[in-house]
Amino acid sequence: MKYTLLVTVMLLSVMVTVGQKLKPEEIIAKHIEAIGGAENLNEARTRAAAGTAHFRSKLPARETDGRAVIASDPNNMMFFLQLNSQEYPNEKIGYFDGKTSLPFVTAGARSPLGAFIADHDAILSNGLFLGAITGQWTLSDLQKNRAVFTGAGGKRINGRKTLGIEYAPRGSSIQEFSVKLYFDAETFHHLGTEYRRQLHSTQDRFGQLGRQAGVKLTLTETFGDHKKVDSLTLPHSYTAHYLTDSNSGVYEFTWKVNVEEYRLKAEFVDNFFKF
């Protein structure tokens, strides 16, 4: 019994050491294989996902359910939530033929998620948003996105040990904006993306939530429940958690999507990708 335990501990130590020594490009290569391989990914870049949606916020305290649709092809990405709320009836985030589309939720106002992406639209143009759920996923076409990767420390996500990669988005001129990708240390599935930004006094813009001087902005995407869908293995649970931390208080917002159905190689009608 003691011998078996010792062998197990030694094997786990070797696995951790190997994982720590992997270069970013090696982690990415293993991640692509974990999804289904480059060829299968390229063949299924047109896809759609549908499921349930849930939104929750603190300060003010709100909670509502709804439906979600996520659609993509090689040139477009659509994220649409239909929510059972008069104050927050829907969320629309799109990237259509190289242009960001973020309609107002109510007259003249975007949601906190839409406002954050509007200020950091490299999240869309680089194919980071929603990870492997969409055919725009940045790691499936590295030549197109031309990002710079460096090694970063991992952390535990939902109890799983991860390997981290620092991502420098193409086309992002905003300083002090960092992006980290996290991958399961065993399966190499993408488990999370973390976007961080800190604003200083020179960037103070009066009257906008989460953008006062000295505020810390963090958007964290978490992925789980990876299942086989035809030739690919894709996440079926998605959470976006947005937090603003400043002297005026801490504000938290959470969006969750549980994918009930994927359709790979989906066919969309003309002019489908627009709001």
Residue, then its C-alpha position, 0 to 999 in steps of 0.5 A: m500500500k505504501y509502495t503504491l502511494l509512493v509511485t502515485v506521488m512520483l508520477l504526479s510529480v513528473m506530470v507537474t514538472v513536464g507541464q511546467k516545462l511545456k512551451p506556449e506553442e506546445i500547450i496550444a498544439k495539445h489544446i488543438e488536438a484535445i478539441g479534435g485536431a486542426e483539420n476537424l476544426n477547419e471543417a467546422r468553423t461554421r457552427a451554432a450553439a443554443g441553450t439556457a441563459h442566466f444573469r445575476s448582479k450585485l449592487p443592484a441585486r438582480e437575477t433573471d433567466g432566458r435563452a442563448v444563441i451563439a453563432s459563427d462562421p469564418n468571418n462572423m460571430m454572434f452572441f445573443l441572450q434573450l432575457n426575461s427582464q424589462e430593464y435588461p431584455n437582451e444582450k447582443i455582442g457581434y463581430f461581423d465582417g471585421k466590425t464590432s457590433l454592440p447595440f445599446v441594451t436600453a436607450g443610450a446605454r450598454s450593459p457592463l459586459g458590452a461596455f467593457i468589450a466596447d473599450h477592449d474590442a481586441i477581445l472580438s477582433n482577436g477571436l478571444f471571446l467565448g473561446a472554442i464555442t465559436g469558429q472564431w477561436t483565436l488558437s484555431d488560426l494563429q497565422k491570422n491573429r498573429a498574437v504574441f504568447t509567453g508562459a504564465g503561472g497556472k491556477r486552479i479552476n473548478g478544482r482543476k490544475t491549469l497551465g497559463i499563457e499570457y496573450a498579447p492581443r493584436g491591435s490592442s494599444i491600451q496599456e495595462f490591459s492583460v489577457k491570460l489563457y488557462f488550460d487543463a494540465e491533463t486534458f489541455h481543454h481551455l478552462g478560462t480566460e482572464y482579462r484585467r485592466q487598471l485605470h489611473s487618475t489620468q484616465d478618469r471619465f466622470g459618470q461611467l460605472g467601473r471607469q473611475a480613477g484607480v478602478k480595477l476591471t476584471l472579466t473572467e470567462t470560465f468553460g466546462d462540461h466538455k463533451k464530444v460533438d461529432s468530430l469536436t470536443l466542445p465546452h457546454s457550460y460557459t460563465a462570464h464574471y465581470l468585477t469592478d473594484s474601486n473606492s466607490g465599491v465592488y460591483e459584480f455581474t455574472w452571465k451563464v450559458n448552458v449549451e443544450e445543442y451544437r450544430l456544426k457546419a450550420e447553414f445560415v441565411d443571407n444577412f443572418f449576421k447582423f443586429 
